[in-house]
Amino acid sequence: MTRTHHILNAASNLLGISLLLIAGLRISDSGGKTMADEIAWLSAASFSISCCFSYLALREDSRSGTYESVADRSFMIGLGTLVVAVSVLAMATSLR
């Protein structure tokens, strides 16, 4: 498996977007009205795990690819949950 830094870059950027979504919901006092902030916390946790394992994959000496595989899977979970969080938020604001 080739070592790339793309997962680390994308996961750290999307972690920032997840945290921005959470902060925006807290500031606007909309966090209690939808499940979007809880789902966004799940995506932030997944992106954090992805960042950690992607960094470990870059620092690893062996070519097994275990860390990169975990980073990739947690990245996809985070991406999916972020899409769900934004969808829940969009549906909640369109119903108002």
N, C-alpha and C positions, 0 to 999 in steps of 0.2 A: 504494500500500500504506500503510495507516495505521501510525503509529508507536505502539507500545505498550511498556510496561515489564514486561508480564506474563512474557515469556520470561526476562528478566533475573532477576526475583524467583524464579520457579520453578526455573530452572537453578541459581541460587546456593543455594537450599534443598536441592535434590537433590544438589548437589556436597557439601554438608555431610553428608548421609545416606550418600553413597558413601564419604566419608572416615571416617565413624563406623563403617561396616561393615568397612572395611579395618583400622582401629585395633582394633576388637573381635576380629577374627580374629587379629591379631598378638598381642594381649594374652593371648588364650586359647590361643595356640600351635596354632591350627587352620589356619593359613595354608598349611602344607605338605601338608595332608591332602586339600584340595580345590582346584579351580581357581577358586573363588569370589573369592578376593582378586585374582587376575590379571584376571578379568572386571570386578570392581569398579574396578580401576585404569583399565580402558578406559572405563568409564562416567564416572569422575571426569575423565579427559582430555576426553571429549566434552562434559561439562557445563562444563568450563573454557573450551573453545573457544566454546561457546554463550554463555557470559557475556561473553567478550571481544567477539564479533561483535554481540551484542545491545547492549552499551554503545556500540560504534561506530555502530550503527544509530541510537541515540538522539542521538548527537552529529553525525551526518551532515547536511549541508545539502541535498543533492539528494534527490529522491523516487524514486530508482531501486529501492530495496528490496533491493539485492544483499546487504548485510550482514545484514539481517533474515532473508532467505531462508537464508543459511548458518547463522545462529543457530538457526533453526527446524529445519533438517535435522540439525544436530549435536545439538540437544536431543532429537529423536526417536531418534537413534542411542543417546544416553546413556540415555534412558528404557528402550529395549529391552534394552540390555546390563545395566542395573540389575535389571530383572525376571529376566533369565537368571541373574545372579549370586545373587540371593536364592533362585531356584528350585534352583540347584545346591547351595546351602548347606542348604536345607530337605531336599532329597533325601538329602544326605550325612548329616545329623543323624538323619533317620528310619531310616536303614539301620544305625545303631549299636546 
